[in-house]
């Protein structure tokens, strides 16, 4: 969190207690945690990609945490797919909703894709 240096998962697993960099800074995952701000360049790239997407798959979210929840408003297609265990507000705005664990769906998709590639 101080110098921006990257680490592998092995480095993190070797740490005793809170993982720290040689500069003394705490090592945290390169993801946005609750109450952290989003990088403006990342937001712009995300909105651009969503606005050009043919299919939009949303998973593991109830679409209530902003600003990420509002990103789906930039989607222009008619193939918006939500995969989430629980219901989300205003589901009628989504073209296709699957109520189950995202990991189960993506795990099955990976198995199916692996089989397909083995057949080729
Ligand atoms: Zn450091």
Boltz pocket constraint, residues with backbone or C-beta under 6 A from the ligand:
constraints:
  - pocket:
      binder: B
      contacts: [[A, 2], [A, 3], [A, 4], [A, 5], [A, 21], [A, 22], [A, 23], [A, 24], [A, 25]]
      max_distance: 6.0
